[in-house]
């Protein structure tokens, strides 16, 4: 899905500018025409690397917490019988972040021009996720907008909880690794050289391990900043390269090939896909549109390619389960549950059960991996610190033997 800048004219002769998302330029033009507009200009949107904005708060993206609050409150207001435009104006006044206030103001103005809620939200795609606009569009068509908004807020709450679990699980190992690196740099760069100088040792007569540590300390003084600049430059290059299609595909395949991390990423991807697909099917979207949305939402290009291939197989007349089986990415459990859902007509329930199962499996795998990683980090830190302390003590032992 790409972004396109458009300039259109409505039925009343008014001119408007905005942004829409579509698979290609023809699809974008067709959508605007279907909504009753005259398309005057449409071109791919080019993202500039540097944007000047005098207000730095505009740079901040709307968080999951804010989106969850907005959709849950909007659902409650609509269920209580409050008109949609009035509900949006009320939530705009209550919103705590400026980006959300600005976006809601634009959505409200779009509704007053006669746009649907899904179309107005799609124009603000930098704030509102694609799955939200698709679900709301289906809810509007089915006359169940309040229920759809409730499901959407529950979905965002679940995504928020999943991200919090991953961050909290990775916090302790990250702190432990950072503390270990700090201790090593402090001992090598500060303690050992000063201790050797205090005892006036002859460098040539020092043990080999001590000379290695002193050489590392001298190298740190000379090469520390060049190495830091090199690491930062390499990180920026890899970050830019990963944003390209080739770089994203190669790095995704590399991450999936890693022993424990690859299994965790794969299960996380399947968990998100199964839940996204289940909630979209539950919202009443067609299966082709569901797969298109899931392909766009996929974080991993390998999984996105498998979803795209499955969608192509559906066009050839295969069942969903057979299409997933031919992709060779999904586990047999996923394929079996999808087949059962197709047979019973409860595909959404089967997919949500799969998502719940894989969520538990992923959580267990993360905890198991971290339980193994923590002692490994402690052992490595103890060995490194032990070597540095040994390099400090060995010259003292040699001096004691001489006397």
Secondary structure, DSSP 8 states (H G I E B T S, - for coil): -EEEEEEEE-TTS-EEEEEEEESSHHHHHHHHHHTT-EEEEEEE----S----S-GGGGS---HHHHHHHHHHHHHHHHTT--HHHHHHHHHHH-SSHHHHHHHHHHHHHHHTT--HHHHHHTTTTTS-HHHHHHHHHHHHHT-HHHHHHHHHHHHHHHHHHHHHHHHHHHHHHHHHHHHHHHHHHIIIIIHHHHHHHTT--GGGS-HHHHHHHHHHHHHHHHHHHHHHHHHHHHHHHHHHHTSHHHHHHHHHHHHHSHHHHHHHHHHHHHHHHHHHHHHHHTT--HHHHHHHHHHH-SSHHHHHHHHHHHHHHHTT--HHHHHHHHT-S-HHHHHHHHHHHHHT-HHHHHHHHHHHHHHHHHHHHHHHHHHHHHHHHHHHHHHHHHHHHHHHHHHHHHHHH-
